[in-house]
Amino acid sequence: MSSRSRVARTAVAAGAVITLAAGLAACGGKSLEEKGGGKGELVIGSAGFTESKVLAEIYSRVLADAGYRTRVQTLANRELYEPALEKGQIDVVPEYASTLAEFLNAKKNGSKAKPVASSDIDKTVTALEKLASPRGLKVLPAGRATDQNAFAVSKEFAAENKLKTLSDLGASKQKIKLASGEECETRVFCKPGLEKTYGIDITALDPKGVGTPQAKQAVKDGTDQLVLTTTTDATLDNFGLVLLKDDKKLQNADNVLPVVNAKSAGDKEIAAALGKLTRALTTEDLITLNRKVDAERLKPTDVAQAYLESKELVKK
């Protein structure tokens, strides 16, 4: 997300932790040489939403083309994969500058810390680097491609309540059940921000994930009134949903950038391979990639390979 709650963990999340611990503990924090032979293995981390999965597959193929053995490990959310990245259980993750900066800011300084992210990407990345480096993380350069958290309602709900903006939703005094990831409970750009910035009365979270078909279907059906998705979501029309404008700019532009474990994946060759990709990737590309998976039902692995071949970023 980017775009992107710390209540009881779902069974899926718990299972992911067990899988991660079992599969990766032996290589935690090791350099590529220590991981065994040649350029070694890189584990690419992914969150549980479409865009993150596709980007992880793209990273994996770019690095495989550069001579590394790679595999993708998907976890539910940043609360799970970021600690694994620090430990070197995961080596590389496609990330979103503002969201990660505020995540690490809250981790260090508490949930009420003064924000460090802004619409200025250079200043945001500088702040992110200062927070990431002491944790053994290396932030690689950001590209043009951006994504943001976004919130959508059904077209019928918008018409009935004359909604075009999130301010309109707050002013409507409607009681809102929000379909989102469970981490939305504490993320400053999610439930707390909607309540503080817009005065939206969120009575409950429905933990169906970020922009998942189940989450959007719940809003379409009227079970929920609002869904957390992203500005690159390509299937809102399919569910009869419409984005509400973030008119008070709660969200910062989230430029996509790679973040790596400095010890296990901090070498210049990895940075060069991912840098070439980052420079090529655009926001329009993200929308197209999401559409191919969510609307056309193609596999993230196939979408990733086709994209890289079309951009001549890997050998066919």
C-alpha positions as a LaTeX table, in Angstrom:
\begin{tabular}{lrrr}
\hline
Residue & $x$ (\AA) & $y$ (\AA) & $z$ (\AA) \\
\hline
Met1 & 0.00 & 0.00 & 0.00 \\
Ser2 & 2.67 & 2.06 & 0.70 \\
Ser3 & 0.18 & 1.81 & 0.54 \\
Arg4 & $-0.16$ & $-0.60$ & 4.46 \\
Ser5 & $-4.01$ & $-3.72$ & 14.16 \\
Arg6 & $-2.43$ & $-5.10$ & 16.85 \\
Val7 & $-5.45$ & $-7.07$ & 18.08 \\
Ala8 & $-5.61$ & $-10.87$ & 18.36 \\
Arg9 & $-3.63$ & $-12.39$ & 15.53 \\
Thr10 & $-5.55$ & $-14.38$ & 12.98 \\
Ala11 & $-4.88$ & $-18.04$ & 12.43 \\
Val12 & $-3.39$ & $-17.18$ & 9.04 \\
Ala13 & $-0.95$ & $-14.74$ & 10.59 \\
Ala14 & $-0.01$ & $-17.19$ & 13.33 \\
Gly15 & 0.55 & $-19.91$ & 10.77 \\
Ala16 & 2.74 & $-17.58$ & 8.76 \\
Val17 & 4.93 & $-16.92$ & 11.79 \\
Ile18 & 5.32 & $-20.64$ & 12.44 \\
Thr19 & 6.17 & $-21.27$ & 8.80 \\
Leu20 & 8.64 & $-18.41$ & 8.78 \\
Ala21 & 10.34 & $-19.55$ & 11.97 \\
Ala22 & 10.60 & $-23.14$ & 10.79 \\
Gly23 & 11.77 & $-22.34$ & 7.30 \\
Leu24 & 14.15 & $-19.46$ & 7.91 \\
Ala25 & 15.60 & $-19.66$ & 11.42 \\
Ala26 & 18.71 & $-21.45$ & 10.26 \\
Cys27 & 19.73 & $-18.63$ & 7.94 \\
Gly28 & 18.79 & $-15.66$ & 10.12 \\
Gly29 & 21.30 & $-12.84$ & 9.79 \\
Lys30 & 23.84 & $-14.76$ & 7.71 \\
Ser31 & 25.74 & $-13.17$ & 4.86 \\
Leu32 & 25.25 & $-14.49$ & 1.33 \\
Glu33 & 28.55 & $-16.33$ & 1.53 \\
Glu34 & 27.48 & $-18.02$ & 4.75 \\
Lys35 & 24.18 & $-19.04$ & 3.19 \\
Gly36 & 26.08 & $-21.36$ & 0.95 \\
Gly37 & 27.84 & $-21.16$ & $-2.34$ \\
Gly38 & 27.94 & $-18.66$ & $-5.18$ \\
Lys39 & 25.84 & $-15.60$ & $-4.62$ \\
Gly40 & 23.67 & $-17.47$ & $-2.11$ \\
Glu41 & 19.94 & $-17.38$ & $-1.44$ \\
Leu42 & 17.79 & $-14.29$ & $-0.96$ \\
Val43 & 14.37 & $-14.46$ & 0.67 \\
Ile44 & 12.03 & $-11.78$ & $-0.66$ \\
Gly45 & 9.34 & $-10.71$ & 1.80 \\
Ser46 & 5.77 & $-9.85$ & 0.85 \\
Ala47 & 2.70 & $-8.58$ & 2.67 \\
Gly48 & $-0.65$ & $-10.26$ & 2.09 \\
Phe49 & $-2.11$ & $-7.92$ & $-0.54$ \\
Thr50 & $-1.90$ & $-8.18$ & $-4.32$ \\
Glu51 & 0.50 & $-5.36$ & $-5.10$ \\
Ser52 & 3.02 & $-6.47$ & $-2.50$ \\
Lys53 & 2.86 & $-10.07$ & $-3.76$ \\
Val54 & 3.46 & $-9.01$ & $-7.37$ \\
Leu55 & 6.30 & $-6.66$ & $-6.44$ \\
Ala56 & 7.94 & $-9.42$ & $-4.39$ \\
Glu57 & 7.78 & $-11.75$ & $-7.39$ \\
Ile58 & 9.25 & $-9.03$ & $-9.59$ \\
Tyr59 & 12.10 & $-8.45$ & $-7.11$ \\
Ser60 & 12.66 & $-12.20$ & $-6.93$ \\
Arg61 & 13.00 & $-12.58$ & $-10.69$ \\
Val62 & 15.25 & $-9.55$ & $-11.08$ \\
Leu63 & 17.60 & $-10.89$ & $-8.43$ \\
Ala64 & 17.45 & $-14.41$ & $-9.86$ \\
Asp65 & 18.45 & $-12.95$ & $-13.22$ \\
Ala66 & 21.41 & $-11.35$ & $-11.45$ \\
Gly67 & 22.55 & $-14.79$ & $-10.30$ \\
Tyr68 & 21.01 & $-15.25$ & $-6.86$ \\
Arg69 & 18.84 & $-18.12$ & $-5.68$ \\
Thr70 & 15.57 & $-16.51$ & $-4.60$ \\
Arg71 & 12.24 & $-17.36$ & $-3.07$ \\
Val72 & 9.26 & $-15.33$ & $-1.85$ \\
Gln73 & 7.92 & $-15.51$ & 1.71 \\
Thr74 & 4.47 & $-13.96$ & 2.25 \\
Leu75 & 3.36 & $-12.77$ & 5.69 \\
Ala76 & 0.13 & $-11.04$ & 6.62 \\
Asn77 & 1.43 & $-7.55$ & 7.32 \\
Arg78 & 4.34 & $-5.29$ & 8.24 \\
Glu79 & 4.02 & $-6.13$ & 11.94 \\
Leu80 & 5.14 & $-9.63$ & 11.01 \\
Tyr81 & 7.62 & $-9.21$ & 8.17 \\
Glu82 & 9.55 & $-6.17$ & 9.41 \\
Pro83 & 11.00 & $-7.94$ & 12.50 \\
Ala84 & 11.94 & $-10.87$ & 10.25 \\
Leu85 & 13.74 & $-8.44$ & 7.94 \\
Glu86 & 15.72 & $-7.05$ & 10.89 \\
Lys87 & 16.75 & $-10.58$ & 11.90 \\
Gly88 & 17.82 & $-11.51$ & 8.38 \\
Gln89 & 15.17 & $-14.23$ & 8.12 \\
Ile90 & 13.94 & $-12.14$ & 5.18 \\
Asp91 & 16.53 & $-10.31$ & 3.09 \\
Val92 & 14.63 & $-7.93$ & 0.81 \\
Val93 & 11.16 & $-6.33$ & 0.90 \\
Pro94 & 9.37 & $-3.98$ & $-1.52$ \\
Glu95 & 8.26 & $-1.10$ & 0.69 \\
Tyr96 & 6.47 & 2.25 & 0.76 \\
Ala97 & 8.53 & 5.19 & 2.03 \\
Ser98 & 6.02 & 7.12 & 4.15 \\
Thr99 & 4.24 & 4.13 & 5.63 \\
Leu100 & 7.45 & 2.39 & 6.68 \\
Ala101 & 8.90 & 5.64 & 8.04 \\
Glu102 & 5.88 & 6.14 & 10.30 \\
Phe103 & 5.83 & 2.46 & 11.26 \\
Leu104 & 9.46 & 2.64 & 12.45 \\
Asn105 & 8.83 & 6.05 & 14.01 \\
Ala106 & 6.02 & 4.61 & 16.12 \\
Lys107 & 8.12 & 1.56 & 16.94 \\
Lys108 & 10.90 & 3.77 & 18.29 \\
Asn109 & 9.03 & 6.76 & 19.70 \\
Gly110 & 5.52 & 5.47 & 20.43 \\
Ser111 & 2.18 & 5.74 & 18.64 \\
Lys112 & 1.84 & 9.46 & 19.42 \\
Ala113 & 5.25 & 10.41 & 18.01 \\
Lys114 & 5.51 & 13.51 & 15.83 \\
Pro115 & 5.19 & 12.42 & 12.17 \\
Val116 & 8.40 & 12.21 & 10.15 \\
Ala117 & 6.86 & 11.47 & 6.74 \\
Ser118 & 5.56 & 14.16 & 4.42 \\
Ser119 & 4.78 & 14.80 & 0.77 \\
Asp120 & 8.49 & 15.62 & 0.29 \\
Ile121 & 9.91 & 12.24 & $-0.73$ \\
Asp122 & 13.56 & 13.25 & $-0.21$ \\
Lys123 & 12.94 & 14.39 & 3.36 \\
Thr124 & 10.81 & 11.32 & 4.02 \\
Val125 & 13.49 & 8.94 & 2.79 \\
Thr126 & 16.13 & 10.76 & 4.86 \\
Ala127 & 13.97 & 10.32 & 7.96 \\
Leu128 & 13.37 & 6.69 & 7.05 \\
Glu129 & 17.09 & 6.02 & 6.67 \\
Lys130 & 17.77 & 7.42 & 10.15 \\
Leu131 & 15.16 & 5.10 & 11.65 \\
Ala132 & 16.10 & 2.05 & 9.59 \\
Ser133 & 19.90 & 2.08 & 9.88 \\
Pro134 & 20.10 & 1.37 & 13.65 \\
Arg135 & 17.89 & $-1.67$ & 13.04 \\
Gly136 & 20.32 & $-3.12$ & 10.52 \\
Leu137 & 18.21 & $-2.11$ & 7.53 \\
Lys138 & 19.40 & $-0.42$ & 4.36 \\
Val139 & 17.00 & 1.77 & 2.39 \\
Leu140 & 17.59 & 1.79 & $-1.36$ \\
Pro141 & 16.58 & 4.74 & $-3.59$ \\
Ala142 & 12.89 & 5.42 & $-4.20$ \\
Gly143 & 11.36 & 5.51 & $-7.66$ \\
Arg144 & 8.51 & 7.28 & $-9.43$ \\
Ala145 & 5.89 & 4.65 & $-8.66$ \\
Thr146 & 3.65 & 5.67 & $-5.78$ \\
Asp147 & 0.72 & 4.19 & $-3.94$ \\
Gln148 & $-1.33$ & 5.41 & $-1.00$ \\
Asn149 & $-3.89$ & 4.08 & 1.39 \\
Ala150 & $-7.36$ & 5.01 & 0.15 \\
Phe151 & $-10.89$ & 4.50 & 1.40 \\
Ala152 & $-13.93$ & 3.55 & $-0.65$ \\
Val153 & $-17.68$ & 3.28 & $-0.15$ \\
Ser154 & $-20.42$ & 1.88 & $-2.34$ \\
Lys155 & $-21.79$ & 4.22 & $-4.98$ \\
Glu156 & $-25.25$ & 3.83 & $-3.41$ \\
Phe157 & $-23.98$ & 4.79 & 0.06 \\
Ala158 & $-22.15$ & 7.78 & $-1.43$ \\
Ala159 & $-25.28$ & 8.96 & $-3.25$ \\
Glu160 & $-27.57$ & 8.49 & $-0.24$ \\
Asn161 & $-25.29$ & 10.51 & 2.03 \\
Lys162 & $-23.93$ & 12.96 & $-0.56$ \\
Leu163 & $-20.35$ & 11.82 & $-0.07$ \\
Lys164 & $-17.40$ & 12.87 & $-2.18$ \\
Thr165 & $-14.71$ & 13.32 & 0.46 \\
Leu166 & $-13.67$ & 11.80 & 3.76 \\
Ser167 & $-14.69$ & 15.10 & 5.37 \\
Asp168 & $-18.20$ & 14.53 & 4.00 \\
Leu169 & $-18.23$ & 11.09 & 5.64 \\
Gly170 & $-17.21$ & 12.54 & 9.00 \\
Ala171 & $-19.85$ & 15.26 & 8.76 \\
Ser172 & $-22.54$ & 12.69 & 7.90 \\
Lys173 & $-22.28$ & 11.22 & 11.43 \\
Gln174 & $-22.86$ & 7.75 & 10.00 \\
Lys175 & $-21.67$ & 4.84 & 12.12 \\
Ile176 & $-19.01$ & 3.09 & 10.09 \\
Lys177 & $-17.82$ & $-0.51$ & 10.05 \\
Leu178 & $-14.45$ & $-0.55$ & 8.30 \\
Ala179 & $-13.20$ & $-3.50$ & 6.26 \\
Ser180 & $-9.41$ & $-3.50$ & 6.57 \\
Gly181 & $-6.40$ & $-5.36$ & 7.87 \\
Glu182 & $-6.36$ & $-5.84$ & 11.63 \\
Glu183 & $-3.28$ & $-3.58$ & 11.88 \\
Cys184 & $-5.54$ & $-0.64$ & 10.92 \\
Glu185 & $-6.48$ & $-0.40$ & 14.61 \\
Thr186 & $-3.17$ & 1.29 & 15.45 \\
Arg187 & $-1.78$ & 2.62 & 12.15 \\
Val188 & $-1.70$ & 6.43 & 12.20 \\
Phe189 & $-2.89$ & 6.62 & 8.58 \\
Cys190 & $-5.83$ & 4.29 & 9.23 \\
Lys191 & $-8.45$ & 4.14 & 12.04 \\
Pro192 & $-6.75$ & 6.66 & 14.38 \\
Gly193 & $-6.21$ & 9.11 & 11.52 \\
Leu194 & $-9.76$ & 8.77 & 10.19 \\
Glu195 & $-11.13$ & 9.47 & 13.65 \\
Lys196 & $-8.79$ & 12.34 & 14.55 \\
Thr197 & $-8.50$ & 14.08 & 11.17 \\
Tyr198 & $-11.99$ & 13.52 & 9.82 \\
Gly199 & $-14.15$ & 12.77 & 12.87 \\
Ile200 & $-15.40$ & 9.54 & 11.32 \\
Asp201 & $-17.32$ & 7.36 & 13.79 \\
Ile202 & $-15.72$ & 3.92 & 13.30 \\
Thr203 & $-17.65$ & 1.50 & 15.46 \\
Ala204 & $-15.85$ & $-1.68$ & 14.40 \\
Leu205 & $-13.14$ & $-3.15$ & 12.18 \\
Asp206 & $-13.88$ & $-6.11$ & 9.94 \\
Pro207 & $-10.46$ & $-7.78$ & 9.46 \\
Lys208 & $-10.84$ & $-8.91$ & 5.86 \\
Gly209 & $-7.52$ & $-7.46$ & 4.64 \\
Val210 & $-6.41$ & $-4.49$ & 2.56 \\
Gly211 & $-8.48$ & $-4.21$ & $-0.61$ \\
Thr212 & $-9.22$ & $-7.93$ & $-0.77$ \\
Pro213 & $-12.22$ & $-9.15$ & $-2.79$ \\
Gln214 & $-13.86$ & $-10.20$ & 0.50 \\
Ala215 & $-13.40$ & $-6.71$ & 1.96 \\
Lys216 & $-14.82$ & $-4.99$ & $-1.11$ \\
Gln217 & $-17.70$ & $-7.45$ & $-1.32$ \\
Ala218 & $-18.63$ & $-6.67$ & 2.30 \\
Val219 & $-18.99$ & $-2.99$ & 1.41 \\
Lys220 & $-20.88$ & $-3.79$ & $-1.77$ \\
Asp221 & $-23.32$ & $-5.92$ & 0.26 \\
Gly222 & $-23.71$ & $-3.26$ & 2.96 \\
Thr223 & $-22.27$ & $-5.46$ & 5.70 \\
Asp224 & $-19.52$ & $-2.83$ & 6.02 \\
Gln225 & $-19.66$ & 0.81 & 4.98 \\
Leu226 & $-16.01$ & 1.63 & 4.26 \\
Val227 & $-13.06$ & $-0.36$ & 2.90 \\
Leu228 & $-9.34$ & 0.31 & 3.18 \\
Thr229 & $-7.73$ & $-0.16$ & $-0.22$ \\
Thr230 & $-5.09$ & 1.66 & $-2.27$ \\
Thr231 & $-5.01$ & 4.32 & $-4.96$ \\
Thr232 & $-3.79$ & 1.69 & $-7.43$ \\
Asp233 & $-6.78$ & $-0.63$ & $-6.90$ \\
Ala234 & $-8.00$ & $-1.57$ & $-10.37$ \\
Thr235 & $-11.25$ & $-3.38$ & $-9.46$ \\
Leu236 & $-13.34$ & $-0.83$ & $-7.55$ \\
Asp237 & $-15.80$ & $-0.50$ & $-10.43$ \\
Asn238 & $-16.36$ & $-4.26$ & $-10.44$ \\
Phe239 & $-17.74$ & $-3.96$ & $-6.91$ \\
Gly240 & $-19.65$ & $-0.73$ & $-7.46$ \\
Leu241 & $-17.31$ & 1.21 & $-5.18$ \\
Val242 & $-15.94$ & 4.73 & $-5.32$ \\
Leu243 & $-12.97$ & 6.34 & $-3.54$ \\
Leu244 & $-13.62$ & 9.22 & $-1.17$ \\
Lys245 & $-11.15$ & 12.07 & $-1.64$ \\
Asp246 & $-8.55$ & 12.46 & 1.11 \\
Asp247 & $-9.25$ & 16.20 & 1.17 \\
Lys248 & $-7.25$ & 16.94 & 4.35 \\
Lys249 & $-4.25$ & 14.96 & 3.07 \\
Leu250 & $-4.09$ & 12.36 & 5.82 \\
Gln251 & $-2.07$ & 10.13 & 3.49 \\
Asn252 & 1.39 & 10.97 & 2.20 \\
Ala253 & 2.51 & 9.88 & $-1.24$ \\
Asp254 & 4.13 & 6.48 & $-0.75$ \\
Asn255 & 6.93 & 5.97 & $-3.24$ \\
Val256 & 7.91 & 2.34 & $-3.76$ \\
Leu257 & 11.46 & 1.46 & $-2.71$ \\
Pro258 & 13.41 & $-1.66$ & $-1.76$ \\
Val259 & 14.52 & $-2.15$ & 1.85 \\
Val260 & 17.12 & $-4.82$ & 2.61 \\
Asn261 & 18.85 & $-6.39$ & 5.57 \\
Ala262 & 22.20 & $-4.58$ & 5.49 \\
Lys263 & 24.24 & $-7.63$ & 6.52 \\
Ser264 & 22.63 & $-10.30$ & 4.35 \\
Ala265 & 21.66 & $-8.24$ & 1.29 \\
Gly266 & 23.51 & $-4.94$ & 1.48 \\
Asp267 & 25.97 & $-5.42$ & $-1.35$ \\
Lys268 & 26.20 & $-3.15$ & $-4.38$ \\
Glu269 & 25.18 & $-5.83$ & $-6.88$ \\
Ile270 & 21.79 & $-6.27$ & $-5.24$ \\
Ala271 & 21.31 & $-2.51$ & $-5.09$ \\
Ala272 & 22.20 & $-2.18$ & $-8.78$ \\
Ala273 & 19.79 & $-4.91$ & $-9.89$ \\
Leu274 & 16.89 & $-3.50$ & $-7.87$ \\
Gly275 & 17.78 & 0.08 & $-8.79$ \\
Lys276 & 17.32 & $-0.62$ & $-12.49$ \\
Leu277 & 13.84 & $-1.96$ & $-11.75$ \\
Thr278 & 12.92 & 0.91 & $-9.42$ \\
Arg279 & 13.81 & 3.46 & $-12.09$ \\
Ala280 & 11.59 & 1.70 & $-14.63$ \\
Leu281 & 8.52 & 1.13 & $-12.45$ \\
Thr282 & 5.65 & 3.66 & $-12.69$ \\
Thr283 & 2.38 & 4.20 & $-10.87$ \\
Glu284 & 0.55 & 3.20 & $-14.06$ \\
Asp285 & 2.52 & $-0.05$ & $-14.03$ \\
Leu286 & 1.26 & $-0.78$ & $-10.51$ \\
Ile287 & $-2.35$ & $-0.28$ & $-11.58$ \\
Thr288 & $-1.87$ & $-2.57$ & $-14.58$ \\
Leu289 & $-0.13$ & $-5.26$ & $-12.51$ \\
Asn290 & $-2.92$ & $-5.19$ & $-9.93$ \\
Arg291 & $-5.58$ & $-5.40$ & $-12.64$ \\
Lys292 & $-3.97$ & $-8.44$ & $-14.24$ \\
Val293 & $-4.08$ & $-10.33$ & $-10.92$ \\
Asp294 & $-7.33$ & $-9.05$ & $-9.40$ \\
Ala295 & $-9.49$ & $-8.62$ & $-12.50$ \\
Glu296 & $-7.93$ & $-10.99$ & $-15.04$ \\
Arg297 & $-7.11$ & $-13.67$ & $-12.42$ \\
Leu298 & $-3.56$ & $-14.21$ & $-13.61$ \\
Lys299 & $-0.95$ & $-15.56$ & $-11.20$ \\
Pro300 & 1.44 & $-13.01$ & $-9.61$ \\
Thr301 & 4.39 & $-15.13$ & $-10.78$ \\
Asp302 & 3.24 & $-15.00$ & $-14.41$ \\
Val303 & 2.37 & $-11.30$ & $-14.24$ \\
Ala304 & 5.80 & $-10.52$ & $-12.81$ \\
Gln305 & 7.66 & $-12.44$ & $-15.52$ \\
Ala306 & 5.64 & $-10.90$ & $-18.36$ \\
Tyr307 & 6.20 & $-7.39$ & $-16.99$ \\
Leu308 & 9.95 & $-7.82$ & $-16.67$ \\
Glu309 & 10.24 & $-9.27$ & $-20.17$ \\
Ser310 & 8.17 & $-6.43$ & $-21.62$ \\
Lys311 & 10.53 & $-3.91$ & $-20.00$ \\
Glu312 & 13.59 & $-5.98$ & $-21.02$ \\
Leu313 & 14.70 & $-6.12$ & $-17.39$ \\
Val314 & 15.41 & $-9.87$ & $-17.44$ \\
Lys315 & 16.55 & $-12.37$ & $-20.02$ \\
Lys316 & 13.72 & $-14.33$ & $-21.63$ \\
\hline
\end{tabular}
